Amino acid sequence: MRSLALHVLASAQRQKLLTAYVDQYHTFDAEHATHTGLDLAQLVLVRPHTPDEARQIVHALVTTRAIDVLVLDHLPVTHARDAQRMGDALAHLLPTLAGAAITLLVLRPIATHGGVPEGDALAHSAAVRLLLQHDRWQERHGDVYGYSARVFVLKHPHASMPAPVPVTFTVPSVC
């Protein structure tokens, strides 16, 4: 998920769009990000201390339209209350997002039953929902340089659900 999000941010930067990454759990890997083509000097990287602070920052970035593409790295939370509060906060942003040229990517593994999210209001509110399944590591001379994945479109307002799309993420050679 993160590799795809980083590639989206890098692509947005090449189009001169403003980008931000909200790293709630302080797991952002700057080296990996630069390998995807992301310009760290042009990225707003936010590392909130609490889930409440993360909600406030996301709300401020979206409502002020300060950025064009926002990634919210939202790992599974340990308390259902926190998950519900984040889902509610993001649901309140839907009208603002609908009327703005802002792309919000929420990175969050979701529990599914037969491809259908279980008890996740955020997943049901999403305009597009993708499921990435790791396929295999790409190796050259015993070194891992990327991986292959399959992307399933679980929800899209303007398309039927096609077959999975194969995607390969690679790390460019470092000299």
N, C-alpha and C positions, 0 to 999 in steps of 0.2 A: 504494500500500500504506500509506504513512504517513498519508495523509488518512483512510482508513478506520480505522486504528488510533487516531488522535486522536479521531475521532468516537466510537469505542467507549469510550475513556477518559472523554470528556466525559459520555457517557450514564451511565457507572458513577458518576461524581462526582455527577450529579444524583440518583442513587439512594443517595447518602451512603456509597458504597463507597470504600475506600482504593486509590489508584492509584500505579503507578510506571512509569518509562520508563528503560530501560538503553540509553544512547546510546554504543555502542562506538566510533563513528567521529566523535563530536562534530559531528554534522550536524543536531541538533535545532533547529528553527526556532520560536522562542518566539512570534514575531508570527503565524505561520501557525497555531500551536497555539491561540492565543487566539481567532482567527477561527473556529475549529471549535467554540468554546464551552468549551474546556478552561480550568479555573481553575489557573493556575500555582502559586498559593500552596498549593493542596491536592495538588499533584503531587510525588512523590518523583522527582527527576531525578538519575540517576547517570551519571557519565561516567568509566568506568574507563580506566586507562592502558594496560592490556595485556589480551589475550584471557583469560589466566589469572585476572586480577582480575575480569573480567566473569563468568566461570564461577563464581567464589567468591561474588560478590554475588548472582547469580541463585539459586544453591543456598541461600544464607542466607535470602533473601526468601521462597523457596518452602517450605523446611523449617520455618521459624519461623511460617509463615502470617501474616506481618506485613502483607501487602497482599491485596487481593481481585482486582485486575486488574494484570497485569504485561506490558509490551510490551518485547520484546528486539529492538532494531533491529540486525539481524545481516546486514550487507552481505557480499557474496561475499569470501571470504578468498583470499589469494594462494598459500597453501601448503595442500596437501591434508591435511597433518598437523594443522594448526589446525582445519580443517573437521571432521576425524574426531574430534578431541578435544572440540570443542563438541557434536557430535552424540552422542558417548558420554556427556558430562556431562548433557545434557538427557534422554537415554534413562534414566539413573539416577534422574531426578526423576519419571518416569512413575508409579511406584507412589504417591509422595507426592501428586502431582497428582490421581490417581484417587480418593484418599480425602479430598480437601480441596475446598473451594469456592473454588478459585483458578483464574482464567482466565489462561492464558499464551498470548500472541500472539507468534510469532516471525516477524519480517519478513525474508524472504530470497528473493530471486529464485532460481528453480531452473531448471536446464536440463531441458527436456522433449523427449521424442520421441513425437509423437502424443498429447500430453497426459499421458504417463506419466513421472514423474520418473526421471532417470538416475542411478543410484548414490548415492542420498541416503537414508541410514537415518533421518534425522530426518523427512523427508517421509512415509516409510512408517509411522512411529510416531505421526504426528499423528492426532488424533481427527477433525478437520475440516481439509480443505485446500482453499483457494480460489485461483483464478487470476484476477487482475485484468488486463484488457487496456484500455489507454487507447484511447478512441474518438475524441474530438475536444475541442478547447478551446471553452469557452463565452465568447463575446465580446459586449460591449455598447459601442457607440460607439468601437470600436477597442481597448477595454481588456479584458483577460482577467479574468474574475471567477470562473472555475471550469472544470471539465472533466467530460465524460461518460466513463463506462467501462462495460465489461461484466464481470460477475462470473460465473465458471464454478465450480460446485461440483465439485471433482475427487474429493473423498472426504467421505462423511458416513455415520456408522454407522446412521442411522435413516431414510434417504431414498434414493430412486432419483435418478439424475442428471437434473434437469430442464433445460429450456432456459436459456440465460444470462439473468441478471437485469440490467436496465439500472440504473445508479446515476449520479447527478449530484452532484458536490461543488461547492459554491459558497462564495464568500467573502461574508459579509454586508457591506452598505454601511457604510462608515466615514464618519462625519460629522465 
